[in-house]
Amino acid sequence: MSATQILDPVLLSEHEHDGTWTLVLHVPADLAYFPGHFPQAPVLPGAVQIAWALAFASQRFGTPARCKVMEALKFQRLLRPGDRVELTLRYDISRHKLHFAYRYSDTIYSSGRLAWSAEP
């Protein structure tokens, strides 16, 4: 990937309420991840969705940008070029787990828990 390729979503807005962050994101059509990932029907890879959740959480909660454990991952609907989505992030400090979900209105695209150790 060259330095000019787009790797991140466009952050349209964000707010925090009771420790949960909600970020409104736009998925640019020219992201570096789309070419070659189903050329006739491009979709955002699940690994990228997880990486974005970790990166945004790291900036807001001070958590590591990489996790060791992924739990209850569900990819229910495809994220496509041009989609607008809300990413919710909640960090369970006592369990060291990040809960994330990509959704828009009543539609859930993906969700799961990310942790930094295998402990409960």
CORHU-V452669 format. One record per residue. PHI is phi in degrees with one decimal (NA if undefined). Layout:
<<PHI> <PHI>>
This chain:
<<NA> <-84.2> <-67.6> <-90.7> <-75.2> <-85.0> <-115.2> <-121.1> <-74.5> <-90.2> <-83.9> <-85.8> <-165.0> <-157.3> <-154.7> <-119.8> <-143.7> <51.4> <84.8> <-106.9> <-95.9> <-122.5> <-116.1> <-94.7> <-120.9> <-113.9> <-92.4> <-61.1> <-68.6> <-104.0> <-61.6> <-64.8> <-83.0> <-76.7> <-59.9> <87.0> <-100.7> <69.9> <-53.3> <-79.6> <-149.6> <-62.4> <-135.9> <-80.6> <-60.2> <-59.6> <-61.6> <-70.5> <-60.1> <-66.2> <-60.8> <-63.8> <-60.1> <-63.2> <-65.6> <-65.8> <-65.7> <-58.5> <-69.5> <-97.5> <-110.8> <76.7> <-80.0> <-62.1> <-82.9> <-131.3> <-115.3> <-106.1> <-133.0> <-120.6> <-126.5> <50.7> <-69.2> <-135.5> <-111.5> <-98.4> <-146.4> <-77.1> <-91.1> <-120.7> <-54.1> <88.1> <-66.0> <-113.6> <-147.4> <-104.0> <-105.2> <-103.3> <-130.7> <-134.7> <-103.5> <-88.6> <-61.7> <-64.8> <-104.8> <56.5> <-127.0> <-102.0> <-96.9> <-133.4> <-153.9> <-102.7> <-150.8> <-145.3> <58.1> <-93.2> <-92.1> <-99.6> <-87.2> <-159.6> <-161.5> <166.8> <-126.5> <-122.6> <-133.3> <-106.9> <-153.1> <-86.0> <-73.6> <-65.9>>
